[in-house]
Amino acid sequence: MMGVCLGLFVLAWGVVRFFSVGAAIGMCVVAMVIPPAAAVFANKRDPEDDWWNDPRWDDPKWDDPGHDRDRPDHEPRDKPR
């Protein structure tokens, strides 16, 4: 998609502007919309993704200092003396 975006910019101002400035501007507007649209579509979650059912949210010691947030089912590591 980035190649299409760059290609539109190069063609718009390298070739198309000699024939129609309005068409070149239109091509740039289309090229300007491609990167945000690609980011939105690429970051879409899968229907099977259960990110809302994270077991760490039920961990009562989540905010305790020294608690291992990546392993909520385990006891916190021993603190150095």
N, C-alpha and C positions, 0 to 999 in steps of 0.2 A: 504494500500500500504506500510505503514511503517513496518507492520508485515511481509510482504513478503520480504522486504529489509533486515530486521534483520534476518529473517529465512535463507535467502541466505548466509549471512555472517557466521552465526553459522554453518550451514551445510557445507559450503565450507571449513572452517578451523577446524571444529570438526570431520568431517567424510570424505569428498571427497578428502582431501589432502593426505590421506593415499593411495588412489588408483591412483589419477592423480592430480599433482600440477597444470598442465595447465588448467584442468577443474575447479579447485578451484579458480584460478586467473580469469578465464572467468566468473564464478559465481559472483565474487566480482566486476568485471567491470559492469555486468548487474545490480547488486545491487547499484552500484555507480550512475547509470543513472536514477534510479527510482525516487529519491526525486526531482531533478530539473524538470523532466518531469511531476511529479505530481503537482508541483507548477505552471508550465505553463498551464496545463489543468484546474486546479482549478481556476486560475485567468482570464480565458477567459470570455469576456463580452457576454451577451445575445444579440441576433440579435435585440430584441425590445428595448434594452437599449439606450436611447437618451442622453448619457453623454455629447455629443458634443453640445447639444442645451441647455446649462445651462443658465438660465436667468441672472445670476450674471455677465456674461461676457458683457452684454449690460448695466450694471449699471455704469453711469458716475462717481459716487462718490465712486467707489470701493476702491481707495487708500487713501481716506480722513481719517484722524485719527478720531476715535470715531464712524465711520460709521459701522453699524451692517451688516456684510457680510453675515450672515445667513438669513437675511430678507431684500433682496434688494428692495422690493416693498414698504417698510415702511420708513418713515423719521427717521433719526438718533435720538437716545435718547437724552434728554436734558443733557447738560453738567453741572456738579456740579459747584456751584458758590463759 
